[in-house]
């Protein structure tokens, strides 16, 4: 009266104990097995339908997106790898780094949803193999390998801030140049003055930090070119050049010590005394006739050219002194004096008589 016996034969060498499916009828007339079910006909109840097989998932997860090979330069940061897999019964995944062991998981995963892993910064030059292993609820699994390669850095440092060319006045003080550069593996920098050689460095530098060079005081007029050279640990480098121009834009300063305004003179050409403040004095000269006649290369103290004085008519005379510097700046300073006529009394003779009488 037991009806249908179901025997597990998944291991043919060790069949399981029969499980009886009672049909509670009379005598079974026939049994037909189709798919997962047995159909038993008996003479009492008619047709009995009995499930004789329970299907399970026997298909491995399918990896639909994989990272493959990733190559970065030394000094990389924030590199991420990801996989996507599908399965009707997802369970957990792990990520293993060969030579190190499991670095992520076991962690539950969702079919069709990417799993991500951030590679630690700081790996040295070389290749690293990561293996992702996806399993499902029935022990099926699938693996994929990603090769992460760190190459020698080939990228030059980047100068993010550089000074502009500088023009300063002769006699400057407290001038400087500053640069900022970035690189994941900074090494040293140097600063070179053209025709003089390295004036600063080699000195270690920090990515994103400011380096400053203080220009010595006292350079002469001219153009000076400075070149900075940033290098990294892999001998990549970048340079930048900037010029310092020292010029003289200030004209000489003339002071007329004598004669004074409206001083009177006779036939004897008057004496003069001037002083000039100018570190780069080029030439000095004077004129008494608005530049028609210029007396050049005269000393700072002396007498007006007698022949020029003799050629002047009596009356108000404008004595103008000129000076220029090596940069071409010109300045003039004038004083008005009086040339007496012969009939008005010679002030020079009067001064001589006064000197004798005293």
C-alpha positions in Angstrom: 0.0 0.0 0.0 3.0 2.4 -0.1 2.6 3.5 -3.6 5.7 5.1 -5.3 9.2 4.7 -3.9 11.7 7.5 -4.7 15.4 6.7 -4.4 18.3 9.2 -4.6 20.8 7.9 -7.1 23.0 11.1 -7.3 25.8 8.8 -6.1 25.3 5.5 -8.0 27.7 3.7 -5.7 25.6 4.5 -2.6 21.9 4.9 -3.4 19.8 6.4 -0.8 17.0 4.9 1.3 13.7 4.7 -0.6 11.2 7.4 0.3 7.7 6.2 -0.2 5.1 8.4 -1.7 1.8 6.8 -0.7 -1.0 6.9 -3.2 -3.6 5.6 -0.8 -5.5 3.7 -3.3 -5.6 0.4 -4.7 -3.2 -1.2 -7.0 -1.1 1.1 -9.2 -1.8 0.4 -12.8 1.0 2.3 -14.4 3.8 4.9 -13.6 5.0 7.6 -16.1 7.9 9.9 -15.2 8.1 13.2 -17.1 10.4 16.0 -16.1 10.4 16.5 -12.4 7.2 14.6 -11.8 5.9 11.0 -11.7 2.3 10.3 -12.8 0.8 7.2 -11.0 -2.6 5.7 -12.1 -4.3 3.4 -9.6 -7.6 1.7 -9.6 -9.0 3.7 -6.6 -8.1 7.4 -6.8 -7.4 7.7 -10.5 -4.2 9.8 -11.1 -1.6 10.8 -8.5 1.0 13.4 -9.4 4.2 13.1 -7.3 7.4 15.4 -7.5 10.3 13.1 -7.7 13.1 15.6 -8.5 14.1 19.0 -7.1 16.2 21.0 -9.5 19.1 23.1 -8.1 21.3 25.9 -9.7 24.2 24.3 -11.4 25.4 27.3 -13.5 28.4 29.4 -12.5 28.0 33.1 -12.0 28.7 35.1 -15.2 31.3 37.9 -15.0 30.0 40.6 -17.5 32.5 43.4 -16.8 36.1 42.9 -15.7 39.0 45.4 -15.4 41.6 43.5 -17.3 45.0 45.1 -17.2 45.7 48.5 -15.5 48.9 50.4 -15.9 49.8 53.4 -13.9 52.9 55.5 -13.2 54.7 55.4 -9.9 53.2 57.8 -7.5 49.6 57.0 -8.6 46.8 57.8 -6.2 43.2 56.6 -5.9 43.1 53.8 -8.5 40.0 51.7 -8.4 39.2 48.3 -10.0 35.7 46.9 -10.4 33.8 43.8 -11.6 30.2 43.1 -12.4 28.7 39.6 -12.3 25.2 38.1 -12.7 23.6 35.0 -11.1 20.0 34.2 -10.0 21.3 33.2 -6.6 24.3 35.4 -5.7 26.1 34.7 -2.4 29.5 36.3 -1.7 32.7 37.5 -3.4 36.3 37.8 -2.3 39.3 39.7 -3.8 42.7 38.2 -3.4 46.1 39.8 -4.0 48.5 37.1 -5.1 51.3 36.8 -2.6 49.4 38.6 0.1 46.0 36.8 0.5 42.4 38.0 0.6 42.2 41.8 0.7 38.4 42.1 0.5 35.5 39.9 1.5 33.7 37.6 1.8 31.1 40.2 1.1 27.6 39.7 -0.3 27.1 40.8 -3.9 24.1 41.6 -6.0 23.5 40.3 -9.5 24.3 43.0 -12.1 25.7 45.5 -9.6 29.4 46.5 -9.8 31.7 45.6 -6.9 34.6 48.1 -6.4 38.0 47.8 -4.8 40.4 50.7 -4.2 44.0 49.7 -4.6 46.2 51.1 -1.8 48.5 53.9 -2.8 52.3 53.5 -2.7 53.0 50.2 -4.5 56.5 50.1 -6.0 57.4 49.5 -9.6 56.2 46.1 -10.7 53.1 44.0 -11.5 50.4 42.9 -9.0 47.7 40.3 -9.7 44.2 40.6 -8.1 41.7 37.7 -8.3 38.0 38.2 -7.8 35.9 35.1 -6.9 32.1 35.2 -7.2 30.1 32.4 -5.6 26.4 31.6 -5.5 24.1 29.9 -3.0 24.8 26.5 -4.5 28.6 26.6 -4.4 29.0 27.5 -8.1 31.7 30.2 -8.7 33.6 32.1 -11.2 36.9 34.0 -11.0 38.7 36.7 -12.9 42.2 38.1 -12.8 43.2 41.7 -13.0 46.9 42.7 -13.6 47.9 46.0 -11.9 51.2 47.3 -13.2 53.2 50.2 -11.7 55.6 51.7 -14.3 58.5 54.1 -13.8 57.1 57.6 -13.8 57.7 59.4 -17.1 55.8 62.6 -16.5 57.7 65.8 -15.9 57.0 67.9 -12.8 54.5 70.7 -13.5 55.3 74.4 -12.6 52.0 75.8 -11.4 53.2 79.2 -10.4 56.1 81.1 -11.9 57.3 84.7 -11.6 57.1 87.3 -14.3 60.2 89.1 -15.6 61.2 91.9 -13.2 62.5 95.4 -13.9 64.0 97.3 -11.0 65.8 100.6 -10.5 69.5 100.7 -9.9 70.2 100.6 -6.2 67.3 98.1 -5.6 67.0 96.1 -2.4 65.0 93.1 -1.2 64.1 91.6 -4.5 63.2 87.9 -5.0 61.8 85.2 -7.3 59.4 82.4 -6.3 58.1 79.3 -8.0 55.7 76.4 -7.2 55.8 73.0 -8.8 54.0 69.7 -8.3 55.1 66.1 -8.8 54.2 62.8 -7.0 57.9 62.1 -6.5 59.8 65.4 -6.1 63.5 65.3 -5.7 65.6 68.5 -5.9 65.8 71.9 -7.6 68.5 74.2 -8.6 68.6 77.9 -9.6 71.2 79.0 -12.1 72.3 82.5 -13.0 73.3 82.6 -16.7 77.1 83.1 -17.1 77.6 82.6 -13.3 76.4 79.0 -12.6 74.2 77.5 -10.0 73.5 80.0 -7.2 71.1 77.9 -5.2 70.7 74.1 -4.7 70.5 71.2 -5.3 67.8 71.5 -2.5 64.9 69.1 -1.8 61.5 70.5 -2.7 57.9 69.6 -1.8 55.1 69.1 -4.3 52.9 72.2 -4.1 55.4 74.1 -1.9 56.9 77.5 -2.7 60.6 77.9 -3.3 62.1 81.4 -3.1 65.4 82.9 -4.2 66.5 86.2 -2.7 68.4 88.2 -5.3 71.6 89.7 -4.0 71.7 93.5 -3.8 74.2 95.6 -5.8 74.0 94.3 -9.3 75.1 96.7 -12.0 72.9 97.9 -14.8 72.0 95.1 -17.2 69.8 92.0 -17.8 70.3 88.9 -15.7 68.6 85.5 -16.5 67.8 83.0 -13.8 66.7 79.4 -14.6 65.1 77.1 -12.1 65.2 73.3 -12.7 62.8 71.0 -10.8 63.7 67.2 -11.0 61.9 64.2 -9.6 63.0 60.8 -8.3 63.0 59.4 -11.9 65.1 62.1 -13.4 62.1 63.8 -15.1 62.5 67.6 -15.0 61.1 70.9 -16.0 62.8 74.3 -16.2 61.6 77.9 -16.2 63.6 81.1 -17.0 63.0 84.6 -15.8 64.9 87.9 -16.3 65.9 90.6 -13.9 66.5 93.9 -15.6 68.3 96.6 -13.7 67.9 100.0 -15.2 68.5 103.7 -14.4 65.4 105.9 -15.0 66.4 108.7 -12.6 68.1 111.7 -14.2 71.1 113.3 -12.6 70.6 116.0 -10.0 72.5 119.3 -10.6 73.1 121.8 -7.9 74.5 125.2 -8.8 76.6 126.4 -5.9 77.7 129.5 -7.6 77.1 131.9 -9.2 73.8 133.0 -7.6 70.8 134.5 -9.4 71.4 138.1 -10.6 75.0 138.1 -9.7 76.7 140.8 -11.8 79.9 140.3 -13.8 82.1 142.5 -16.0 84.5 141.7 -18.7 86.1 138.8 -16.8 84.2 135.6 -17.3 82.6 134.5 -14.1 83.6 131.4 -12.1 81.2 128.6 -11.4 80.9 125.7 -9.0 78.3 122.9 -9.4 77.8 119.4 -7.9 76.0 116.5 -9.6 74.5 113.5 -7.9 74.5 110.6 -10.3 76.2 107.1 -10.0 76.4 106.6 -13.8 77.3 110.1 -15.0 78.2 110.2 -18.6 78.8 113.9 -19.7 78.3 117.4 -18.5 78.2 120.7 -20.4 76.9 124.2 -20.3 75.7 126.9 -22.7 75.1 130.7 -22.4 73.2 131.1 -25.7 70.4 128.4 -25.6 72.6 125.7 -27.0 74.2 127.6 -30.0 77.5 127.1 -28.3 78.0 124.2 -25.9 81.1 123.9 -23.7 81.6 120.2 -23.1 83.8 118.1 -20.9 84.1 120.9 -18.4 85.1 120.3 -14.7 82.6 120.7 -11.9 84.5 123.8 -10.7 86.0 126.3 -13.1 85.4 129.5 -15.1 83.1 130.3 -18.0 84.9 130.2 -21.3 86.3 133.7 -21.8 85.8 133.8 -25.6 82.1 132.8 -25.2 81.6 135.4 -22.5 83.2 138.1 -24.6 80.8 137.3 -27.5 77.8 138.0 -25.3 76.1 141.4 -25.2 75.6 143.1 -21.9 72.4 142.4 -19.9 70.8 139.3 -18.5 72.5 136.0 -19.4 71.1 132.6 -18.8 73.8 130.1 -17.8 72.5 126.5 -18.2 74.3 123.4 -17.1 73.4 120.0 -18.5 74.2 116.4 -17.4 73.3 113.0 -18.7 73.9 109.4 -17.5 74.8 106.2 -19.3 71.1 105.3 -19.6 70.4 108.5 -21.6 68.6 110.5 -18.8 69.3 114.2 -19.3 68.7 117.1 -16.9 69.5 120.8 -17.0 69.7 123.5 -14.4 69.9 127.3 -15.1 70.8 130.4 -13.3 70.4 134.0 -14.6 73.3 136.4 -14.2 74.0 139.9 -15.4 76.8 141.0 -17.7 77.5 144.7 -17.1 78.4 147.0 -20.0 81.7 148.8 -19.9 80.1 152.2 -19.1 78.3 150.9 -16.0 81.4 150.2 -14.1 83.2 146.9 -14.1 82.1 144.8 -11.1 85.2 142.7 -11.4 87.4 145.8 -11.1 85.3 147.1 -8.2 85.8 143.7 -6.4 89.6 143.9 -7.0 89.7 147.4 -5.5 87.5 146.4 -2.6 89.9 143.5 -1.9 92.9 145.8 -2.0 91.3 148.3 0.3 90.3 145.7 2.8 
